Amino acid sequence: MENDTETVVDPKTRKLVEQPDYVIDIIRRAGTDWYIARKIVFERVKLTPHRQIIFDTKGDVVTQATYQVYRDYNGVSFPNVIEIERPQEEYSIRLTVEKLTINEPLRDDQFALQQPPGSLLVNLDQPSQNATVSGSPTAQHAVALPAKQ
């Protein structure tokens, strides 16, 4: 862990200020060598992560993500703005959360998948059995394959 500061814009005064941060370094092994795989930067006052940097084994930045505008959703603090930069691919994206439902109970029927019409059902527990056309009883471990044309 490191103590660090970074220059940010104060939302009230709109002036640049030094913000104290904590930085957690995640170190990994690649063969006999060690490298910094990731740095996670936390705001020291609220202890919320606001930046993450992911490195490859050569130390080059693979991904840099920033997390901003945290809001409370059902007791969970979550960033409403996430910016991801992938410099090696020359790609960046900004995600803005408009609506977030979190920690809702899941019902069994949300996992019930209907077999598409005209597909074949292959029971993976009994591979020697013939495939059945949709509408036949289903097995626990089965896969629906497109019917041959």
C-alpha positions in Angstrom: 0.0 0.0 0.0 1.2 3.5 -0.8 0.2 7.0 0.4 -0.2 9.3 -2.5 -1.8 12.6 -3.6 -3.2 13.7 -6.9 -4.4 17.0 -8.2 -8.2 17.2 -8.6 -10.7 20.0 -9.2 -12.5 20.9 -6.0 -16.3 20.8 -6.9 -17.1 23.8 -4.6 -14.3 26.2 -5.5 -13.5 24.8 -9.0 -9.8 25.2 -8.1 -7.1 22.6 -8.3 -6.3 21.0 -4.9 -4.1 18.1 -3.7 -6.3 15.2 -2.7 -4.7 12.5 -0.4 -5.1 9.0 -1.7 -4.3 5.4 -0.7 -2.9 3.2 -3.5 -3.0 -0.6 -3.3 -0.5 -2.3 -5.5 -1.3 -5.9 -6.6 1.9 -7.7 -7.5 1.9 -10.9 -9.5 4.5 -13.5 -10.6 5.2 -14.3 -14.3 7.6 -17.3 -14.3 10.5 -16.2 -12.0 9.8 -12.4 -12.4 7.4 -10.3 -10.4 5.5 -7.3 -11.8 2.8 -4.8 -10.7 -0.4 -6.1 -12.2 -2.8 -3.5 -10.9 -3.0 -0.3 -8.9 -6.2 0.7 -7.2 -6.5 4.3 -6.0 -8.8 5.1 -3.1 -10.0 8.5 -2.0 -8.6 8.7 1.6 -11.6 10.5 3.1 -14.5 8.3 1.8 -12.4 5.2 1.1 -14.1 4.8 -2.3 -12.0 3.5 -5.3 -11.9 6.2 -7.9 -9.2 5.0 -10.3 -7.7 1.6 -11.3 -4.7 1.0 -13.5 -4.0 -2.5 -15.0 -0.6 -3.4 -16.4 0.8 -6.1 -18.5 3.9 -8.2 -17.6 6.1 -5.5 -19.3 4.7 -2.7 -17.2 2.7 -1.1 -19.9 -0.8 0.2 -19.1 -3.5 -2.1 -20.5 -6.5 -0.5 -18.9 -7.1 2.7 -16.9 -10.6 3.1 -15.3 -12.0 6.0 -13.3 -15.1 5.8 -11.1 -17.0 9.0 -10.3 -20.2 10.4 -8.9 -21.0 7.7 -6.3 -24.6 7.2 -5.3 -26.4 5.0 -2.9 -28.5 2.2 -4.4 -30.3 0.1 -1.8 -27.5 0.5 0.7 -24.7 0.0 -1.9 -22.5 2.9 -3.0 -21.9 2.6 -6.8 -20.3 5.0 -9.3 -22.7 6.6 -11.8 -19.9 7.5 -14.2 -17.3 4.9 -15.3 -14.6 5.8 -17.8 -12.4 3.1 -19.3 -9.4 3.7 -21.4 -7.5 1.0 -23.3 -4.4 2.8 -24.7 -3.0 -0.2 -26.6 -6.2 -0.6 -28.6 -6.6 3.2 -28.8 -10.1 2.7 -27.3 -12.1 4.5 -24.6 -15.6 4.4 -23.4 -17.7 6.4 -20.9 -20.5 4.6 -19.1 -23.2 6.6 -17.4 -25.6 4.7 -15.1 -29.2 5.9 -15.6 -30.9 3.2 -13.5 -29.5 0.5 -11.3 -31.3 -2.2 -9.4 -29.1 -4.0 -7.0 -29.5 -7.0 -4.7 -33.0 -7.8 -5.8 -34.0 -11.4 -5.0 -33.8 -13.8 -7.9 -36.6 -16.1 -8.7 -36.3 -19.6 -10.1 -38.4 -18.7 -13.2 -35.7 -16.2 -14.2 -33.5 -19.1 -15.0 -36.0 -21.2 -16.9 -35.1 -21.1 -20.6 -37.6 -22.1 -23.3 -36.3 -24.3 -26.1 -36.4 -22.4 -29.4 -39.0 -23.7 -31.9 -37.5 -26.0 -34.5 -34.4 -26.7 -32.4 -33.1 -30.1 -31.4 -32.7 -31.0 -27.7 -29.6 -33.1 -26.9 -29.3 -34.6 -23.4 -25.6 -34.3 -22.5 -26.0 -36.7 -19.6 -27.1 -39.4 -22.1 -25.1 -38.8 -25.3 -26.2 -42.1 -26.9 -29.9 -41.1 -26.8 -31.4 -39.5 -29.9 -32.1 -35.8 -30.0 -35.7 -34.8 -29.4 -37.5 -32.0 -31.2 -38.8 -29.0 -29.1 -41.8 -29.8 -27.0 -40.4 -33.1 -25.6 -39.5 -33.4 -21.9 -36.2 -31.7 -21.1 -33.3 -33.1 -19.0 -31.3 -31.2 -16.4 -28.1 -30.9 -18.5 -29.2 -30.4 -22.1 -28.5 -28.1 -24.9 -30.7 -26.9 -27.8 -29.1 -27.1 -31.2 -30.4 -25.5 -34.4 -32.3 -28.1 -36.4 -30.6 -29.2 -39.7 -32.1 -27.4 -42.7 
